[in-house]
Each structure stands twice: as C-alpha cells, then as structure tokens.
Amino acid sequence: MDYTALENSLQRQVISPVYLFHGEETYLRDQYLKKFQDLLPAEVRDFNMDIVDGRDAAPESLINLATTLPFMAERRVVIVKNADIFKTRRTGRDEDGQNPEERVNPAEEALIKYVENPLSSTCLIFCTDSADKRSRIYKRIEKHGQVVEFSPLKGRELNAWIDRKARDLGKIIEPAAVGLLVTAVGNNLHQLSAELAKLACYCRTEKITASDVEFMVSKTAELSIFDLVDAVGERNYKKAVKMTREMILSGEPAVRILFMIARQMRLIIRAKVYQQMGYAEKQITGQLQVHPFVAHKCIRQAGNFSLSELKAAMEKVLSTDSDIKNGRQEPALALELLIIALCEKQSK
C-alpha cells in the first residue's frame, strides 16, 4: 500500500489495528501520523495516545501499551518511532544451521503473536526508514494489518503533490513553475512545502508563475548549470567563466560542476540524436526519462550545437576529468580552460 491508498482508507474510516510505516519520505509519513493522532478527540487525546522510541522500548512494554483499553474514547493510538526490529539483520546461517532472520527472541515472539491477534480498540503504528520484507514480523503485519511504504515522490506523482499543496494554499501553480521548482529544490517535500508557503505569501495574484519561482527560490547548482550551458551555446565565454567562478565562490566544488556539465552534455547529445531521428518533443521527453522541464531545456539547447560539436565537447569534458584526477591540472583552472574551449566555434 502507498500513501494514496492509505488516504482512501482514512476517508472511508477503515482503520487497521496494526500498521507498519516504512520508507525514506519522512514528510509524508509525519503528515499521516498527524492524521492518526487527529482521530482521537482533543479532550481525551493525552489519555489515549503514546509515542515511544523503538530503540529504547522493550517488546513487552509495547505489548502493554497496545493492550491498554481506551479511556472515554473508541480507540487508542500507539506510535513506535525508530522501530529497528524491522531492519535487515546479518545474513548467513549460524553454527546450528538456522537463518538469523528466522530466529527471534522470546520477547519479539510475543510481539509477533500480538500482531497476529491485535486488540481492535488500539491502532499500533510502527515507523522505520527501512524494513526487511523477509522478516517474520513484517510478513505478519502484511497479513494481519497494513504495510504502507513512503517512497520519495517523483515524476507526475511529485507534480501532482505540488499542485495539490499549492491549491491548499489558495494558489494555482503553472506547469512551467512546477518544473522550475523541482529543478531548483528537488523532491525534498519539507523544502518544497516551505518554498510553496513562501511563494503563496509573495504572489498577490492567484497564480504562481515561473517568474515568481525564479525570483523567490534560491538557485541551486543544478538550475545554474542550464544557464551555464546556455552561455556556452551562445559562445559567450566571458559570461560562462563568470558563472563558473560564481558557482565555485558559492561553495560548489569544481569537480561537481564538471560532473553536472558532463551529465547535461550527455542529455543534450541524446536529445540531438532523437531530433535527427525525427522524434517529436513529447517523444524525446519520454526517451530522456527526466522531468519535462529538464527535457525541454535539453531539447532547446540541442539546437545550439551540431552533433559533432557535442561529441567534441564530451571528449573535452572527459579529458579535463582525467587531467584533474591524475593531478595534471588544478580543478578550478582546468574547469575554466574547459569552459573557454567549449565556447570556441567548431566547424559543422
């Protein structure tokens, strides 16, 4: 089950007595933990909710909490954070030939038995950033409760989340603005939420535009690299070198800038090849398998270079990388010399 299925269950008021929340997307996980806490009336919430750290709580204490009857309410909610019991254990077999992942101590065995026959008036929620799907307790919750995986959002799912979040703030965000925001921030929902709140306060109209994002959101190295490649495509070496120096002064390592240039050149080469094969922009976007905003930038930048220029540029990038790794050139100087060389007009 993913978070959208969990949302549907909550809207239907279908509550399981046992849940396992696992995955790297902690923002969404915390949002849904809050929804479960809100199931309890505010006036009796303190009497019917426990939040414990699984690293410190013994299994028998968790069972005691889970088997406590609710006080003046329909249910209790017990949240176990850092539930390391679900994490991968060492592999291989011991001297008795038993797989350690199949072996549990008596206290854990009691917890597994509780999961198999949980108290219906308690909602017990285990939280962990990773879970071993082979473990007995994972399989028991999968069978007798609900396992919800909170994976990082990407693609259309991430775009849809941004759109919903903007609407919750009373705004409509343009698709171009969504692409620019994702490129600048990535898929960190904590940061995206903060940036959207800032944009909602800044924008006096109902709509959030790409210009608003450009003005309000701090430019990351990933976003700056588009401008750098644009300057190279314009053969404006002064502008390109200036931008490179600004990125280095802001704390971006020269080798990382080189890596991003290489990545961008590879995408542009692929876009150029698909263009020459007669692919439409939508088809190229699908083939590149990147955010549509990034794909559009690559397709546009492909028009600034011939295929031979792109291949020659890639060779220069690889040569510079080799020079830096082998100590033949100082990274910042090597990067500037590369930028100047990339700005030179090549014969088509």
Backbone hydrogen bonds, N-H to C=O, Kabsch-Sander energy under -0.5 kcal/mol:
donor,donor_aa,acceptor,acceptor_aa,energy
6,L,2,D,-1.9
7,E,3,Y,-2.3
8,N,4,T,-2.0
9,S,5,A,-2.0
10,L,6,L,-2.4
11,Q,7,E,-2.3
12,R,8,N,-1.5
13,Q,10,L,-1.2
14,V,9,S,-2.9
15,I,13,Q,-0.8
19,Y,124,L,-2.8
20,L,146,Q,-2.1
21,F,126,F,-3.5
22,H,20,L,-0.6
22,H,148,V,-2.3
23,G,128,T,-1.0
25,E,150,F,-2.5
26,T,24,E,-1.8
29,R,25,E,-1.6
30,D,26,T,-2.7
31,Q,27,Y,-1.9
32,Y,28,L,-2.1
33,L,29,R,-2.1
34,K,30,D,-1.9
35,K,31,Q,-1.3
36,F,32,Y,-1.8
37,Q,33,L,-2.1
38,D,34,K,-2.0
39,L,36,F,-1.0
40,L,37,Q,-1.4
44,V,41,P,-1.5
45,R,41,P,-0.7
45,R,42,A,-0.6
47,F,44,V,-0.5
48,N,44,V,-0.8
48,N,45,R,-1.0
49,M,45,R,-0.5
50,D,77,V,-2.1
52,V,79,I,-2.7
54,G,52,V,-0.6
54,G,81,K,-4.1
56,D,53,D,-1.6
57,A,53,D,-2.0
61,S,58,A,-0.8
62,L,58,A,-1.6
63,I,59,P,-2.2
64,N,60,E,-2.0
65,L,61,S,-2.1
66,A,62,L,-2.5
67,T,63,I,-2.0
68,T,65,L,-0.9
72,M,70,P,-0.6
76,R,121,S,-2.5
77,V,48,N,-2.6
78,V,123,C,-2.5
79,I,50,D,-3.0
79,I,77,V,-0.5
80,V,78,V,-0.5
80,V,125,I,-3.4
81,K,52,V,-2.7
81,K,79,I,-0.7
83,A,127,C,-3.1
84,D,82,N,-2.1
86,F,83,A,-1.7
87,K,84,D,-1.7
94,D,98,Q,-2.0
97,G,94,D,-2.0
102,E,99,N,-2.1
103,R,100,P,-1.0
109,E,105,N,-2.3
110,A,106,P,-1.9
111,L,107,A,-1.5
112,I,108,E,-2.3
113,K,109,E,-2.2
114,Y,110,A,-1.9
115,V,111,L,-2.2
116,E,112,I,-1.7
117,N,113,K,-1.0
117,N,114,Y,-0.9
122,T,119,L,-1.6
123,C,76,R,-2.9
124,L,17,P,-2.9
124,L,122,T,-0.7
125,I,78,V,-3.2
125,I,123,C,-0.6
126,F,19,Y,-2.6
126,F,124,L,-0.5
127,C,80,V,-2.9
128,T,21,F,-2.2
132,D,86,F,-3.8
133,K,131,A,-0.8
135,S,132,D,-1.5
136,R,101,E,-0.6
139,K,135,S,-2.0
140,R,136,R,-2.2
141,I,137,I,-2.2
142,E,138,Y,-2.4
143,K,139,K,-1.5
144,H,140,R,-3.1
145,G,141,I,-2.7
146,Q,18,V,-1.8
148,V,20,L,-3.2
148,V,146,Q,-0.5
149,E,1,M,-2.4
149,E,147,V,-0.5
150,F,22,H,-3.4
150,F,148,V,-0.6
151,S,149,E,-0.9
157,E,154,K,-1.1
158,L,154,K,-0.8
159,N,155,G,-2.3
160,A,156,R,-2.8
161,W,157,E,-1.8
162,I,158,L,-2.3
163,D,159,N,-2.4
164,R,160,A,-2.5
165,K,161,W,-2.6
166,A,162,I,-2.4
167,R,163,D,-2.1
168,D,164,R,-2.4
169,L,165,K,-1.1
170,G,167,R,-1.8
171,K,166,A,-2.8
172,I,206,E,-2.6
174,E,208,I,-2.5
178,V,174,E,-2.1
179,G,175,P,-2.3
180,L,176,A,-2.2
181,L,177,A,-2.3
182,V,178,V,-2.5
183,T,179,G,-2.2
184,A,180,L,-2.0
185,V,181,L,-2.6
186,G,182,V,-2.3
189,L,187,N,-0.9
192,L,188,N,-2.7
193,S,189,L,-2.6
194,A,190,H,-1.7
195,E,191,Q,-2.6
196,L,192,L,-2.5
197,A,193,S,-2.1
198,K,194,A,-2.0
199,L,195,E,-2.5
200,A,196,L,-2.6
201,C,197,A,-1.6
202,Y,198,K,-1.9
203,C,199,L,-2.9
208,I,172,I,-3.1
209,T,207,K,-0.6
213,V,209,T,-1.8
214,E,210,A,-2.6
215,F,211,S,-1.9
216,M,212,D,-2.4
217,V,213,V,-2.6
224,S,220,T,-2.5
225,I,221,A,-1.8
226,F,222,E,-0.5
226,F,223,L,-0.9
227,D,223,L,-0.9
228,L,224,S,-2.2
229,V,225,I,-2.5
230,D,226,F,-2.2
231,A,227,D,-2.1
232,V,228,L,-2.0
233,G,229,V,-2.6
234,E,230,D,-1.8
235,R,232,V,-1.4
236,N,231,A,-2.5
237,Y,235,R,-1.2
240,A,236,N,-2.3
241,V,237,Y,-2.9
242,K,238,K,-2.2
243,M,239,K,-2.3
244,T,240,A,-2.2
245,R,241,V,-2.5
246,E,242,K,-2.1
247,M,243,M,-2.2
248,I,244,T,-2.1
249,L,245,R,-2.7
250,S,246,E,-1.6
251,G,248,I,-1.6
252,E,247,M,-2.2
257,I,253,P,-2.0
258,L,254,A,-2.4
259,F,255,V,-2.1
260,M,256,R,-2.5
261,I,257,I,-2.3
262,A,258,L,-2.4
263,R,259,F,-2.4
264,Q,260,M,-2.5
265,M,261,I,-2.7
266,R,262,A,-2.2
267,L,263,R,-1.9
268,I,264,Q,-2.4
269,I,265,M,-2.6
270,R,266,R,-2.2
271,A,267,L,-2.5
272,K,268,I,-2.8
273,V,269,I,-2.5
274,Y,270,R,-2.4
275,Q,271,A,-2.2
276,Q,272,K,-2.3
277,M,273,V,-1.3
278,G,275,Q,-1.6
279,Y,274,Y,-2.5
284,I,280,A,-2.5
285,T,281,E,-2.5
286,G,282,K,-1.8
287,Q,283,Q,-2.0
288,L,284,I,-2.6
289,Q,285,T,-1.3
290,V,285,T,-0.7
294,V,291,H,-0.6
295,A,291,H,-2.6
296,H,292,P,-2.6
297,K,293,F,-1.8
298,C,294,V,-2.4
299,I,295,A,-2.7
300,R,296,H,-2.4
301,Q,297,K,-2.7
302,A,298,C,-1.8
303,G,299,I,-0.6
303,G,300,R,-1.0
304,N,301,Q,-1.8
305,F,302,A,-1.2
310,L,306,S,-2.1
311,K,307,L,-2.3
312,A,308,S,-2.3
313,A,309,E,-2.5
314,M,310,L,-2.3
315,E,311,K,-1.9
316,K,312,A,-1.9
317,V,313,A,-2.2
318,L,314,M,-2.4
319,S,315,E,-2.3
320,T,316,K,-2.4
321,D,317,V,-2.4
322,S,318,L,-2.1
323,D,319,S,-2.2
324,I,320,T,-2.3
325,K,321,D,-2.4
326,N,322,S,-1.9
327,G,324,I,-1.3
328,R,323,D,-2.3
329,Q,323,D,-1.2
334,A,330,E,-2.9
335,L,331,P,-2.3
336,E,332,A,-2.0
337,L,333,L,-2.5
338,L,334,A,-1.9
339,I,335,L,-2.4
340,I,336,E,-2.2
341,A,337,L,-2.2
342,L,338,L,-2.7
343,C,339,I,-1.4
344,E,340,I,-0.5
344,E,341,A,-0.9
